[in-house]
């Protein structure tokens, strides 16, 4: 683990992070953020410059328009044009080819291009639009990350995987057409796209990575395809407008913080296949939830301030002490093992305790105490008030 200073990209508070991680959660505001971006924010504000990665020293001359091309691969674009048309001789856009270029606004790719390499257009902050050809079969990881002016993208149906961080932090992106042949949407693919208005996930998708749509604040509805079996951590965290989510039969695990701070979510129906439930902390609009009979593990529901009712199956034996902290309205709890876990539900425990104390009953089970020993006749616990 390599601990370094960083600043939360949401609240700006100083904190320490592990530089080897992709993401971190702010200890001040509870918002997930990209580690690299938080470190950069700290370095920029404190005039610290991290060491630059080593670059290839191979000498390749640029032509008069600024293109460096070798064996059909566009190695680097060094031109200053705002509107770029890729030469017909190019069949692949190389890794980092346009990275950090602040001049380009539009890019047109012809139908000979099959691959766009990783980081190819990363941090091209003025890029507004790009035409992706039908010949394209691969878009590399981090390809368009940080393209803050990119407004729309249509991915051709020849692309089957949306790689890690491909469109992360594209804060102006409103529309992204995901083709029906895509099978994987990998980690952080659209994270931080706060103006993305919809997430139409094709039925062909079988894997959605962690943080894939985290921070997409304008998405209102999500239908998770039937082939997905695991909802990863932070997958839709911070989707503040998300009011409807369809979780299909076949999903077994809902990972931690999966729907964290989805404040517009009022209800969610979990399929019978679910065995582990986590990830609904901070869902301040959620009022009731029924956990399926196969569930054996219950995670974090803390901060669900409107939650009034929950049904937990007998297969769950206990929950963590903080699982239902900050749920002041949760008074309707159906659970066979509630008596042994009552103090895990602060609001409920306080209500029941006060009622039983007033009747001189055991606060844990409501039984009567033995006259001399003050031990409950039913559960054996000693009177402690």
Beta strands, then each sheet from edge to edge (+ up, - down):
strand 1: 3-7
strand 2: 14-18
strand 3: 23-25
strand 4: 32-34
strand 5: 67-70
strand 6: 73-77
strand 7: 83-85
strand 8: 92-93
strand 9: 106-108
strand 10: 115-116
strand 11: 129-131
strand 12: 138-139
strand 13: 152-154
strand 14: 161-162
strand 15: 175-177
strand 16: 184-185
strand 17: 207-208
strand 18: 221-223
strand 19: 230-231
strand 20: 244-246
strand 21: 253-254
strand 22: 276-277
strand 23: 288-290
strand 24: 297-298
strand 25: 309-311
strand 26: 332-334
sheet 1: 1+ 2-
sheet 2: 3+ 4-
sheet 3: 5+ 6- 8- 10- 12-
sheet 4: 7+ 9+ 11+
sheet 5: 13+ 15+
sheet 6: 14+ 16+ 17+
sheet 7: 18+ 20+
sheet 8: 19+ 21+ 22+ 24+
sheet 9: 23+ 25+ 26+
end
